[in-house]
Amino acid sequence: DGGITQSPKYLFRKEGQNVTLSCEQNLNHDAMYWYRQDPGQGLRLIYYSQIVNDFQKGDIAEGYSVSREKKESFPLTVTSAQKNPTAFYLCASSMFGGLTEAFFGQGTRLTVV
Amino acid sequence: AQTVTQSQPEMSVQEAETVTLSCTYDTSESDYYLFWYKQPPSRQMILVIRQEAYKQQNATENRFSVNFQKAAKSFSLKISDSQLGDAAMYFCACDMNYGGSQGNLIFGKGTKLSVKP
């Protein structure tokens, strides 16, 4: 079945460490997105990519990095520069750069310990 | 700045009754897409309904329908015959860059809907 897979579901990180969240899709979608969700804040865009080897910063990109080496994959690295990384992270993809609906993964809960 | 506002942090409805969730948005674009997403306790985001701004007819999907008022920049969601499984967070979202180069969604902060048996 087609869909978006995020892994792991839960992730624990020590302060000062970088960590990478995985996002893979087999929907043949061009565009992929990373959102962060905090309680009472809704979803906020971190990074997005509309084609391979190209990506743009969203509203809250500081302390994060991404790559888009393959159409199917859009990993997100949470660096030690991110001051408050504990959050729920959602990956999404869509056709035609977002002009149609976005399909979401099941999310990764990152906790800094 | 382009924004989406959901003014009701929480709503409650009796099973089998109707409830309306409010959403307003602000954009200078003339064409865009609007969406309602549902997020149950599993936290999986599920598309409920979508509306293209250039279409005047309100979208419907079974028990879900919208009241789209373009001039007022309002996009409310009506849930008829509410069921226990409708209990979730509901997010209004807008793709304000139709035809442009960004194509990302701007979300409201959500409305938590409870359904009473």
Chai-1 contact restraints between the chains, C-beta under 6 A:
chainA,res_idxA,chainB,res_idxB,connection_type,confidence,min_distance_angstrom,max_distance_angstrom,comment,restraint_id
A,G42,B,F107,contact,1.0,0.0,6.0,A-B,restraint_1
A,G42,B,G108,contact,1.0,0.0,6.0,A-B,restraint_2
A,G42,B,K109,contact,1.0,0.0,6.0,A-B,restraint_3
A,G42,B,G110,contact,1.0,0.0,6.0,A-B,restraint_4
A,L43,B,F107,contact,1.0,0.0,6.0,A-B,restraint_5
A,L45,B,N104,contact,1.0,0.0,6.0,A-B,restraint_6
A,Y48,B,N104,contact,1.0,0.0,6.0,A-B,restraint_7
A,G97,B,G103,contact,1.0,0.0,6.0,A-B,restraint_8
A,G98,B,D95,contact,1.0,0.0,6.0,A-B,restraint_9
A,G98,B,G103,contact,1.0,0.0,6.0,A-B,restraint_10
A,G98,B,N104,contact,1.0,0.0,6.0,A-B,restraint_11
A,L99,B,Y98,contact,1.0,0.0,6.0,A-B,restraint_12
A,E101,B,L47,contact,1.0,0.0,6.0,A-B,restraint_13
A,E101,B,R50,contact,1.0,0.0,6.0,A-B,restraint_14
A,F104,B,M45,contact,1.0,0.0,6.0,A-B,restraint_15
A,Q106,B,Q44,contact,1.0,0.0,6.0,A-B,restraint_16
A,G107,B,R43,contact,1.0,0.0,6.0,A-B,restraint_17
